[in-house]
Amino acid sequence: EVLTEDSPAGTGFLPEVAQGWEAAAEPLAEIGVRTAALRFGVILSRRGGALAKMLTPFRMCVGGVVGSGRQYWSWVSIDDVARAVLHTLSTPQLSGPVNVVSPQPVTNREFTKALGRALYRPTIFPLPAFVARIVLGEMADALLLASARVLPKRLKESGFEFSHPDLDGALASLL
């Protein structure tokens, strides 16, 4: 299932957090203040976050698919995050929920293969879902095993152009 800003809210930890901060902005919108609730995917940056945590096992040649590998990861480069924030601020008609994700979400298997290619490393050691749950508890489901095939419908409709729409290009610029 492809998700956009118009899709019903999901369930679980991250969707509930997003619903909470979006609800906190509703009183401002009700009195006429333009509000935009930015919904970020996995932000890729060389300075930290998810990508930095993935690099060590991949560089040591022990990176691999998490769980089934079929779960979608909606990602975005840090450069596109900064540009999307500025675009949202300077585009008066852009309000409400705004998905800040690449227009090309990938499965965990595709992400794993792309990161392996970018680092010239094999990706042959899978991380079974039960091991992820032992290590991360219920956060494994929220962060690694949940699937969200999200598209940036409102950003694209407002004329935003991504610098890094595809994962291979984004990783090449970051690594």
C-alpha positions in Angstrom: 0.0 0.0 0.0 1.3 3.4 -1.0 0.8 6.1 1.7 0.4 9.9 1.1 -0.5 12.8 3.3 -4.2 11.9 2.6 -3.9 8.3 3.9 -5.4 7.3 7.2 -3.1 7.4 10.2 -1.2 4.3 11.0 -0.9 2.5 14.3 2.1 2.0 16.6 4.7 4.2 18.3 5.8 6.5 15.5 2.4 7.2 14.0 1.1 8.0 17.5 3.9 10.4 18.1 3.2 12.1 14.8 -0.5 12.4 15.5 0.3 13.9 18.9 2.5 16.7 17.5 0.1 17.4 14.6 -2.8 17.6 17.1 -0.7 20.1 19.2 -0.7 22.5 16.1 -4.4 22.3 15.5 -5.3 25.2 17.7 -3.0 27.5 15.7 -4.6 26.3 12.4 -8.0 26.9 13.8 -7.2 30.6 14.3 -5.8 31.0 10.8 -2.1 30.4 11.4 -0.6 28.4 8.5 0.8 25.2 9.9 2.7 22.5 8.2 3.4 19.2 10.0 6.5 17.8 8.4 6.6 14.0 8.5 10.2 12.8 8.0 11.3 9.4 6.8 14.6 7.8 7.6 17.0 10.8 7.3 20.3 9.9 5.7 23.3 11.9 6.8 27.0 11.2 7.1 27.0 13.0 10.5 24.8 10.7 12.4 21.4 9.1 12.7 20.4 5.8 11.0 23.0 5.8 8.3 25.9 6.3 10.7 24.6 3.4 12.9 24.4 1.1 9.8 27.9 1.9 8.5 30.0 0.0 11.1 28.5 -3.5 10.5 28.5 -2.9 6.7 32.1 -1.7 6.7 33.0 -4.8 8.7 31.3 -7.0 6.0 28.5 -8.2 8.4 25.7 -6.0 7.1 22.6 -7.6 5.8 18.8 -7.6 5.4 16.7 -7.0 8.5 13.8 -9.4 9.0 12.2 -10.4 5.8 13.7 -7.5 3.9 10.3 -6.8 2.3 9.4 -3.9 4.6 9.5 -0.5 2.9 11.8 2.1 4.2 10.9 5.7 3.2 14.1 7.6 3.4 15.4 11.1 2.5 18.8 12.7 2.3 19.7 15.4 4.8 20.3 17.9 1.9 16.7 17.3 0.7 15.4 17.7 4.3 17.0 21.2 4.6 15.7 22.2 1.2 12.2 20.8 1.9 12.0 22.8 5.1 13.0 26.0 3.3 10.6 25.2 0.5 7.7 24.6 3.0 8.4 27.9 4.8 8.5 29.8 1.5 5.4 28.2 -0.1 2.3 29.7 1.4 -0.1 27.2 -0.1 1.7 24.3 1.5 0.1 23.5 4.9 -1.1 20.5 6.9 0.8 17.3 6.8 3.8 17.2 4.5 5.7 14.0 3.9 9.4 14.7 3.7 10.6 11.5 2.0 12.2 10.6 -1.3 9.8 9.9 -4.1 11.4 6.5 -4.4 10.9 4.4 -1.2 12.8 1.1 -1.2 12.5 -2.2 0.6 15.0 -3.0 3.3 16.5 -5.6 0.9 16.9 -2.9 -1.8 18.4 -0.5 0.8 20.8 -3.2 2.0 22.0 -4.0 -1.5 22.4 -0.3 -2.3 24.4 0.4 0.9 26.6 -2.7 0.2 27.3 -1.4 -3.4 28.1 2.1 -2.1 30.6 0.7 0.4 31.9 -2.1 -1.9 30.9 -4.7 0.7 29.0 -7.9 0.7 25.5 -8.0 2.3 25.2 -11.6 3.2 24.5 -11.6 7.0 20.8 -11.2 7.7 19.5 -9.9 11.0 16.5 -12.0 11.9 13.5 -10.2 13.2 13.6 -12.1 16.5 17.3 -11.0 17.1 16.3 -7.4 16.3 13.5 -7.6 18.9 15.9 -9.1 21.5 18.3 -6.2 21.0 15.9 -3.3 20.5 12.7 -4.6 22.1 9.5 -3.2 20.8 11.4 -0.4 19.1 12.7 -3.0 16.5 9.1 -3.2 15.2 8.8 0.6 15.0 12.2 1.4 13.6 13.4 -1.6 11.5 10.6 -4.1 10.9 7.6 -1.8 10.1 6.8 -1.2 6.5 5.8 2.3 5.3 5.8 3.0 1.5 5.3 6.8 1.8 5.3 9.3 -1.1 5.8 13.1 -0.9 2.6 14.0 -2.7 2.2 17.5 -1.3 5.9 18.4 -1.7 5.9 17.3 -5.4 2.6 19.0 -6.1 4.0 22.3 -4.8 6.9 22.1 -7.2 9.6 20.8 -5.0 12.4 19.0 -6.8 14.6 16.5 -5.0 18.4 16.7 -5.3 18.6 13.0 -4.4 15.5 11.2 -5.5 17.2 7.8 -5.8 19.0 5.9 -3.1 22.1 5.1 -5.1 22.7 8.8 -5.9 22.0 9.9 -2.3 24.4 7.3 -0.9 27.1 8.3 -3.4 26.8 11.9 -2.3 27.0 11.0 1.4 29.7 8.4 1.5 
